[in-house]
């Protein structure tokens, strides 16, 4: 995305080509409201950190959305409130897609 803009493409053309909304680009370029500590940022970039984030995300979807029936929007709120949105996309669309994929995974025969 950044390369397209450096090559002189407009934001509109760059996001259209990438298949994302302009609001997504603005969100990506915005400074985080609550920047994470450097050590935590370094940890979540490791394979162990990614696994830890995924475990938290699956648990949040299972407990909040699936078991409690509160819905994906509450998972998004949880990610924002606890600061994990600095590492995990907390938009409704992103989390809805994750939840749908999780549902398909859980329904697959073993």
N, C-alpha and C positions, 0 to 999 in steps of 0.2 A: 504494500500500500504506500509506504513511504517512498519507495523507488518510483512508483508511478507519478507521485506528486513532484518528485525531484526532476522527473523527465518532462515536466510541464503540463501534465494532465490536470484537469480541474478535479476538485473533490468529488463532484457529482459523477464524472466519468470514471474516476478511480473506484468509488464504492459500487457503481453499477457493474463494472467489470469484475470486481471481487465478490459481488452478490451479497453485500451487506448494506444496512441502512446507514445514512449519514449520521444519525444519532449514535450508532455503534462506533463509528469512527471518532466522533467527538468524545465519547466515553473512553475509548482507548487512549486518546491523546490527553485527557484530563489528568491532573495530578490526583492521586488518591486522597479522599477526605481524611482518612486516618492511616498514614503510611505505616507499614509494618516495620518492626525492628530488623536491622540488617541481618542479624543471626538467624532470625526466623525465615526471612526471605531466602537466605542461603540454604537453609535446611529444606525448604519446600521445593527447591530446584534439584534435590538429590532424588534417586529412585525411592529411597525410604520415605522422603517427604511427600512425594507424589502418591505413594501407596497410603500414607497416613491421611492425606487430604481426601483421597477416594473413599477410604473407610468411613471418614466423617460424613461425606456427602451421601453415601449409601445408607448409613444409619439415619441421617436426617430425613431422607426420602421415605425410608421404611417406617420410622416412628411417627413422623409428623404427617406425611401425606397418605401413606398406605394404611397404617394401623389406626391412626387417630381420625383420619378423614378430613384433616384441616386443609389439604390441598397444597399444590405446588407453590402458590403465592406465599404461604407461611414458611416454606423452605427458603424462598428468596429473602424474606424478612429476616430469618434466622442467620443466613449468610451475611447479610448486611450488618445486623446488630452485633455479631461476634467478631466482625472484622475479616472473616474469611473471604469476603467479596474482593479483597485485594489479590487473591490467588485463584478464586473460582468465579466464573461468570455467574452473576446473580440475577440475570434478567429472566423474565417469565418465559420467553421463548427458549432460552438455553436450558433452563431447568425443566421445562415441559418436555423437551426432546430427550433429556437425560432420563426423566421419569418413564417416558414411553419405552426407551431402550431397556431400562431396568425391568419393566414389566414383561417385555418380550423375553428377556434373559431368564426371568423366574419361571416363565411358562414353558420354556424349552424342555423337551424330554431329556433325561440323563442317559 
